[in-house]
Every structure is written in structure tokens, then in C-alpha cells.
Amino acid sequence: MDIKRKSLLDTNGNDSSFEEDQLITDKLFAAIVSKKFKLARILAEGGVDVKATLPSGITPLMAACDAVIDDRHLEKKCEVISCLIRNGADVNAKDNDDRTPLHYACINGCQDIIEILKENGADQFAVDINGKVPKFYSDKNFMQNKFKLPTRRDSIAVINKPRMCDYY
């Protein structure tokens, strides 16, 4: 039974379930961000609106492409992304900064996800608010890794790192 139909039955057929639908959509975002990929798949396959957006314009597909994971979760993340696309997620949707899911995947630097998006028609030449195509972010990641350039996350770690003088 699809999740939206179930919520209509639970409210005796009254179509006043906007808040319930919003809550379920919020659960999809929460499942993706917290890396509960099995729950995210169940929600997407159960009829949750995979084209929903946060106030920033971010869709569940963008959130999944942006989620930072380690290698052991990569396969599950790829499954969720494929599931979202199968269930109607727009691979060329744009957020408030005109970034697409492919921009997010390139920022994250995950080649497997980049390939899934490209195979499903992602526009490789979509320009974001900064005038950058997705590949720009991929190249930036490559350069940071090749030359061991610090990332924004590294900068935060250095700021929070205790100094020797803190111990004396």
C-alpha cells in the first residue's frame, strides 16, 4: 500500500493530510542525511514526493548526492540515488543557487554517483549561480587530492585542533 493512500485511510478519507505528507517528506530528507538508506528507499518506493524541496531548493536527490559517506556505504547510497531517479526525481532540478544533483555529486567527488546521474540524463553543462559547470567542482576535488591541498573541512579541523601551548 502506498504511504499517501494509507495516510488518507487513516484520516477517514479526509484529504487534510498536508501536514502528514510534509512530515513524511521530512522523514525522507532525515533518512538520507542520517545515512538510513534502507528507510530512504522504503519511503521513496512508498510514494513519498521525491520532487519535494527544502526552502533552499534542495531535493532529496541533491541531499543524497551531497551526503558524505565512507566506502562501506557507497553501494547503499548508489541504490538510494537510483531508487529516487526511478521514482521520478529530476536529475536536472536546480536549487536556489542553481546547482543540480550533478553539481553536488561533483563537489562530493564520488565518481560512481556522477556516472549514475550522467547515465540518467544529467546536464553536464548546467551552470550554477557562480557560473560553474559541475565538472569545475570535480576538477577542484582532483587538484585538492593530487596536491594535498586543504579543504574547508581540513581548515575547521585545524582551527579546533589543540596546540602544544594549550597543554602548558
Summary of the structure (lengths in Angstrom):
residues: 168
radius of gyration: 18.8
end to end distance: 63.9
largest distance: 68.8
contacts: 460
relative contact order: 0.09
helix: 59%
strand: 0%
